[in-house]
Amino acid sequence: MKPKKEPTKKKLLEGFSIKPGLDKKYDDQPLFKDKVDRANHILKTVGLPDFKLTAE
């Protein structure tokens, strides 16, 4: 079994910061679970739309 890779640190835009108290606070909470489940159901039943690219 391969060890999990640590997530890479992303640079934030100037003026933005992350509060250390919120780090890992919401990892175990299923936020928006109902919306994600509904969207996945729609994608499985209907699928993605066909996009026709045209050169103009």
N, C-alpha and C positions, 0 to 999 in steps of 0.2 A: 504494500500500500504506500502510495506517495504521500509525503508530508504536505500539509496545506501551505500554500504560499501566503506570506503576509501581504496585506493590501499595500499598494504603493501610496506614498504620501503625495497628494496633489497640491500644487501651489494655489493659494487663494489670491484673488485680485486684491490690489492695494485697498486698504480700508476695511477689509472683511476679516473676521476672526472666528474661531470656533471656541465655544465655552468648554473648558475641560470637564465641567460637572455634567455635561450632557453626553459625554463620550460613553458609548455602550449602554446608555440608559434605555433606549427604545429597541434594542436588538431583538429581544424576545417577544415584543408585542406585535400582533398581526394587524398593523395599521392598513386600512383600506382593503382588508381581505375580501370583503364582499364584492367590491368593484373589480379587483384583480381576478377573482373567480369568474365573474360575469364576462369580463373581457376575454378571458381564456376560453370560456365556453363558446362565445360568439366566433372566435377565431377558429376553433375546432370544427364547428358546424358549418359556418359560411365560408371561412377562408379569407385570404387577402384579396382585395380587388385587383384586377388586371390594369396595369398602367401602360399605356401606349406612348412611347417617347417619339416625338416628332421633331425633326430638325427644321428650324425656321430660318 
